[in-house]
Amino acid sequence: MRWGMVGLVASALTLALAACGGLGKAPGAVTPNAVAERTTIDFSRVANYSRPKLPAYFDGTVRSLDNSPASNANDDRVATLGRVLFYDLRLSTNDRASCASCHQQAIGFTDAMRFSNGISTAGTTDFHAMRLGNLRYWQPGTTFWDRRAASVEAQASHPFHSLVEMGWGENMGGFGALTRKMAGIGYYPELFAWAFGDPAISEARIQLALARFTRAMIASSSRWDTGYARVFSAAAPDRALDVDLPGFTPQENRGRHLFMADASRGGAGCSACHLPPTFALSADAHSNGLDAGETRLFKAPSLRNVALAGPYMHDGRFATLAEVIDFYDHGIQDGPALDPRLRRGKTPQRLNLSAQDRAALVAFLMTLSDPKLTTDPKFSDPFRR
């Protein structure tokens, strides 16, 4: 059984930690061969989450957007614990949902369903599941489409409390009931001791571990990255973002120009809100005019891996990228929260792009797909089936 690792992991961890002279003090504190019988994780030589090799253009301009707090510094062990938590079905009330149920690696850590149902067979979530790649590069760091959580750490708790997602509402005992359940799962006290130095399981520690794991999901290995790495220059005008990329088709380069250039240069101005190279949302972005009279300020995920799966927007109303481009071309509605960059004078913008240019923008967005993030074993389900 998938979860038959309880006793095996517990005993292996306890013996190894004791032999090393204390809980969580020595690298290699877990016997890899014993753990490998039930999981793919090598706890004595954990994956590199904290020191990723990034392209040169992920420089100070990108690091300044990092929302990682000093109180949650990078740590590979804690991120590894976060990986286990992210995929563990037993962290839901009925053992049928995990974070990964709604954020699936193969499609950019989103859900192909318009709304997710988690543990529920009757209800669904209110919003479409967001992609997670490059979530660390959003300032001011708030999360969810409606920005209701103050940080990635705070966001990590919300699905557990949801009666639809993980089920630990107050009528089910709240987070206290979850941590008591985890304390009874033999591998968790040992994993928390290995990661934090003692076996205490708490909501704060769960938040830290999940945040470290998800912040490590950096997308920087797309076809766009391959091309841009060959032309990038920090000293070039606009960092050479609006330069034809080698390896791109004429259609893709046309779409790249439309995305990067503003209207004064014959473009659509997309990059003013979706900032390359992370393609995460600009910190001062407002709403995009999906509905007339909108007063809410929305947050959007990075556009990395946007082509892997729809639906799109906070309510999943668009099934395809072509529909998304059509909306930005001629469908934006006015309202108090509309972003000023989506106005032309006092009215919402109307780009009136040709069909060929709209198709070129879609072709460009497809170059942002990152096969490394969607297949990297260190972000995959660690449990053997």
C-alpha positions, -999 to 999 in steps of 0.1 A, spaced: 0 0 0 11 36 -7 10 45 29 25 13 43 57 31 49 47 43 84 66 18 105 95 14 81 103 51 79 97 57 116 122 30 127 148 39 100 147 75 109 148 70 147 178 46 145 197 67 121 191 99 141 201 82 173 233 69 158 242 105 147 240 118 182 207 137 181 177 147 162 182 166 130 218 174 136 238 155 110 236 152 72 228 117 62 206 111 93 183 88 74 192 55 59 185 59 22 181 22 14 154 17 40 134 47 30 138 39 -7 116 8 -2 85 31 0 97 65 -13 119 79 -40 135 105 -16 171 99 -5 170 116 29 208 115 33 214 135 2 184 157 -3 176 176 -35 188 211 -40 159 235 -35 177 264 -20 205 270 -46 190 266 -80 212 274 -111 195 303 -128 201 322 -160 222 354 -159 191 375 -164 176 362 -132 198 389 -116 192 417 -91 161 430 -110 145 396 -104 158 390 -69 142 423 -58 108 408 -65 114 377 -43 88 376 -15 107 351 6 107 365 42 139 364 63 120 344 88 117 315 63 152 312 49 158 285 23 165 251 37 166 219 17 154 197 45 124 218 53 116 220 15 118 182 13 93 179 42 72 204 22 73 180 -8 59 152 14 32 174 28 23 186 -7 16 151 -20 2 134 11 -34 123 7 -36 115 44 -36 152 53 -72 155 42 -100 143 64 -110 114 41 -75 106 26 -86 115 -9 -71 149 -15 -37 166 -13 -23 200 -25 -12 181 -56 -48 171 -64 -55 206 -75 -20 216 -85 -7 190 -109 30 191 -119 25 179 -155 3 209 -163 23 236 -145 8 229 -110 -27 239 -119 -60 219 -124 -75 211 -158 -109 214 -141 -126 249 -140 -131 245 -103 -115 219 -80 -134 196 -57 -108 183 -33 -124 159 -8 -159 170 -18 -182 151 -41 -208 179 -40 -191 212 -37 -162 229 -56 -138 258 -49 -148 294 -57 -117 300 -79 -97 282 -105 -65 266 -91 -35 289 -99 -3 278 -115 26 279 -89 57 284 -110 76 316 -101 51 325 -73 81 337 -53 86 366 -77 54 385 -69 55 416 -47 40 424 -22 37 386 -17 -1 383 -12 -16 351 -26 -49 338 -42 -66 355 -70 -83 380 -46 -51 385 -26 -68 374 6 -37 357 21 -8 380 32 19 356 22 28 322 7 31 309 43 -4 321 52 -18 307 20 -6 272 29 -31 269 57 -62 279 38 -68 246 19 -66 226 51 -94 247 67 -116 245 36 -144 220 39 -142 215 1 -105 211 -3 -89 193 27 -118 194 51 -104 206 84 -131 231 92 -141 238 128 -168 212 127 -140 186 120 -118 198 148 -98 224 129 -60 224 125 -56 208 159 -74 176 146 -51 176 116 -19 178 137 -31 151 160 -38 129 130 -3 136 117 13 128 151 -3 94 148 12 88 113 45 73 123 68 91 98 57 126 106 73 131 140 106 118 127 104 139 95 97 171 115 126 162 138 148 157 108 137 190 93 134 212 123 154 195 151 125 183 172 93 163 164 68 190 172 41 193 145 24 227 142 5 248 117 34 273 116 59 246 106 36 231 80 33 266 66 70 271 65 76 237 48 50 241 21 61 277 14 97 266 10 87 238 -14 64 259 -36 88 289 -37 114 265 -51 92 260 -82 112 283 -104 105 282 -142 135 292 -163 140 265 -189 115 273 -217 123 278 -254 120 315 -247 148 312 -221 170 293 -245 166 321 -271 168 350 -247 199 337 -231 217 342 -264 207 379 -268 204 391 -232 225 421 -222 219 440 -190 233 471 -207 211 468 -238 180 490 -242 152 473 -222 176 444 -215 172 432 -252 137 420 -245 124 432 -278 150 415 -300 142 387 -324 152 354 -308 172 326 -325 153 294 -328 119 312 -330 97 310 -360 87 343 -377 52 339 -361 67 334 -326 90 364 -330 60 385 -341 41 374 -310 72 381 -289 73 417 -303 36 422 -297 40 410 -261 71 430 -253 64 464 -271 39 490 -260 13 505 -284 37 534 -293 60 508 -309 33 487 -325 29 462 -297 1 451 -273 20 460 -241 15 427 -223 49 429 -206 39 460 -187 19 438 -164 34 404 -170 71 411 -162 98 391 -181 118 371 -173 96 356 -146 64 366 -164 49 372 -129 25 400 -124 36 436 -118 33 447 -82 11 476 -90 -13 457 -113 -50 462 -107 -78 443 -123 -81 433 -160 -117 442 -167 -133 408 -170 -166 422 -157 -181 457 -159 -179 476 -126 -153 454 -110 -140 468 -77 -117 440 -66 -80 440 -72 -70 406 -86 -36 388 -87 -27 365 -116 -1 338 -116 31 338 -138 25 331 -174 51 304 -174 34 271 -185 2 290 -194 -2 270 -226 -2 236 -209 -37 237 -196 -68 258 -195 -92 270 -183 -81 306 -177 -89 336 -154 -99 334 -118 -132 318 -127 -120 297 -156 -144 313 -180 -120 310 -210 -112 275 -223 -84 285 -247 -56 310 -250 -72 323 -282 -102 333 -261 -79 351 -236 -62 370 -264 -96 379 -279 -106 393 -246 -76 415 -242 -80 426 -278 -116 438 -277 -134 426 -246 -121 445 -216 -149 461 -195 -147 493 -176 -148 495 -138 -132 513 -108 -105 487 -104 -94 485 -140 -57 488 -145 -47 521 -160 -25 503 -186 -56 487 -200 -72 521 -208 -69 543 -238 -79 577 -225 -111 573 -205 -122 540 -221 -109 504 -220 -83 496 -246 -93 481 -279 -62 467 -297 -81 456 -328 -53 432 -337 -55 412 -369 -63 375 -367 -27 368 -376 -14 389 -348 -37 373 -322 -25 339 -334 11 351 -331 6 361 -294 -8 326 -287 23 311 -305 46 332 -283 28 322 -251 34 286 -260 72 292 -260 70 299 -222 63 262 -215 90 248 -192 94 210 -195 120 210 -167 97 222 -140 69 199 -151 91 168 -150 117 175 -124 117 146 -99 123 168 -69 89 183 -74 71 150 -81 51 127 -59 77 111 -36 55 81 -26 58 48 -45 25 34 -57 
